[in-house]
Amino acid sequence: MSRAPIDIIRTFLDAWSEGPERLEQAIRDLFRADTEWTNMGLSRTVGADEALALGAQFEASMGYATIIVETLHI
């Protein structure tokens, strides 16, 4: 079953508020090998493994366990 891109993004962002294990599972479930995640002006990853490695770097440098993303417009 195909999911709308907006639903995929909402699932990904919501997973951040549920902790690192849930975020890792969401990335593994939602990212394909060619999925590009771009943080404008900061970083770009391709695939789940690169995204998870970047997340680990952010977590280590900033000390966060969860992030709540408030979507104002999508």
C-alpha positions as CSV (number, residue, x, y, z in Angstrom):
1,M,0.0,0.0,0.0
2,S,1.3,3.4,-1.0
3,R,1.4,6.2,1.5
4,A,1.2,9.9,0.7
5,P,4.4,11.8,1.2
6,I,2.8,14.1,3.8
7,D,1.9,11.1,5.9
8,I,5.5,9.8,5.7
9,I,6.9,13.1,6.8
10,R,4.4,13.4,9.7
11,T,5.3,9.9,10.9
12,F,9.0,10.6,10.7
13,L,8.7,13.9,12.6
14,D,6.3,12.5,15.2
15,A,8.7,9.6,15.9
16,W,11.3,12.2,17.2
17,S,9.1,13.0,20.2
18,E,8.9,9.3,21.1
19,G,12.6,8.8,21.8
20,P,15.7,7.5,20.0
21,E,14.5,3.9,19.6
22,R,11.3,4.9,18.0
23,L,13.1,7.4,15.7
24,E,15.6,4.7,14.6
25,Q,12.7,2.4,13.8
26,A,10.9,5.0,11.8
27,I,14.0,5.8,9.8
28,R,14.6,2.1,9.1
29,D,10.9,1.7,8.1
30,L,10.5,4.9,6.1
31,F,13.8,5.5,4.4
32,R,14.8,3.7,1.2
33,A,18.5,3.3,0.1
34,D,18.2,6.5,-2.0
35,T,16.2,8.7,0.5
36,E,17.9,12.0,0.8
37,W,17.5,13.9,4.1
38,T,18.7,17.5,3.8
39,N,19.1,19.9,6.7
40,M,19.4,23.2,4.7
41,G,22.8,24.7,5.3
42,L,23.9,21.9,7.7
43,S,24.0,18.5,6.2
44,R,22.7,16.0,3.7
45,T,22.4,12.2,4.1
46,V,21.4,9.4,1.7
47,G,19.8,6.3,3.1
48,A,19.0,5.1,6.6
49,D,22.5,4.4,7.8
50,E,23.8,7.8,7.0
51,A,20.7,9.4,8.6
52,L,21.2,7.4,11.8
53,A,24.9,8.3,11.9
54,L,24.1,12.0,11.6
55,G,21.4,11.6,14.3
56,A,23.9,10.0,16.6
57,Q,26.3,12.9,16.0
58,F,23.6,15.5,16.8
59,E,22.6,13.5,20.0
60,A,26.2,13.3,21.2
61,S,27.0,17.0,20.5
62,M,23.7,18.4,21.8
63,G,22.7,15.9,24.4
64,Y,19.0,15.5,23.3
65,A,16.9,12.4,23.6
66,T,13.7,13.7,21.9
67,I,12.7,16.6,19.8
68,I,9.2,17.9,19.4
69,V,8.5,19.2,15.9
70,E,5.6,21.7,15.6
71,T,4.5,21.8,12.0
72,L,2.9,25.1,11.2
73,H,2.5,24.5,7.5
74,I,3.2,21.5,5.3
